[in-house]
Amino acid sequence: MCRSIKTLRPPALPEEATEEEIRAAALQFVRKVSGFRAPAAHNQEVFDRAVDEIAGATAGLLDGLEIRGAVRKP
């Protein structure tokens, strides 16, 4: 996979991942899958939508993970 996507869950990150970190990982994923670093103007909308959807799915995943031995914040 893409080496520049870092692990966003504890204990790899001492704190919860920020929205910015989640979006950066989603962007790297879309770039890798699409093969485009920056899409052409006619593909920009679908590219951005994919980043938004993946960022949302990633946030949901991180919120739902149970990390054993870690203290969950309310």
Secondary structure in CASP SS format (residue, H / E / C, confidence):
PFRMAT SS
TARGET T0000
AUTHOR 0000-0000-0000
METHOD secondary structure of the structure
MODEL  1
M C 1.00
C C 1.00
R C 1.00
S C 1.00
I C 1.00
K C 1.00
T C 1.00
L C 1.00
R C 1.00
P C 1.00
P C 1.00
A C 1.00
L C 1.00
P C 1.00
E C 1.00
E C 1.00
A C 1.00
T C 1.00
E H 1.00
E H 1.00
E H 1.00
I H 1.00
R H 1.00
A H 1.00
A H 1.00
A H 1.00
L H 1.00
Q H 1.00
F H 1.00
V H 1.00
R H 1.00
K H 1.00
V H 1.00
S H 1.00
G C 1.00
F C 1.00
R C 1.00
A C 1.00
P C 1.00
A C 1.00
A H 1.00
H H 1.00
N H 1.00
Q H 1.00
E H 1.00
V H 1.00
F H 1.00
D H 1.00
R H 1.00
A H 1.00
V H 1.00
D H 1.00
E H 1.00
I H 1.00
A H 1.00
G H 1.00
A H 1.00
T H 1.00
A H 1.00
G H 1.00
L H 1.00
L H 1.00
D H 1.00
G H 1.00
L C 1.00
E C 1.00
I C 1.00
R C 1.00
G C 1.00
A C 1.00
V C 1.00
R C 1.00
K C 1.00
P C 1.00
END
